[in-house]
Amino acid sequence: MPTDPLSWLVLLVSVGVTFAVSRWLSSRWRARRRDRQEKDARAGETRQVRRARERRGAR
């Protein structure tokens, strides 16, 4: 357990960096997963459904 102020500062900075990096990696992982699910859903579409979606404006 840190007792001097410099050790506390190092601890807080390392916790902050770890938190930020984990959030960033998590958001990238969720985006890739969402894209994959969207791609899989579109693979099963018929031509008519695909054209209707394109007319509506793809998101």
Steps between C-alpha positions, in 0.01 A plus 500: 500500500653833395567744780679794337327747259711403198393136532135608518545711187657208309221272617225742394658567160544129429138429600379781273704381202386141552136612515529711184672225300249238608207724399662566162566131433149407615337750265704369206403142586130593521516683166657200327241269654214729391641519145532122483141449619374756248693327221360161599146640507543654155638176356159338546305780335321455172566736213164668555573567867847632419365741241227623735762567768717686250205716394428590863861598545741269669603602850 
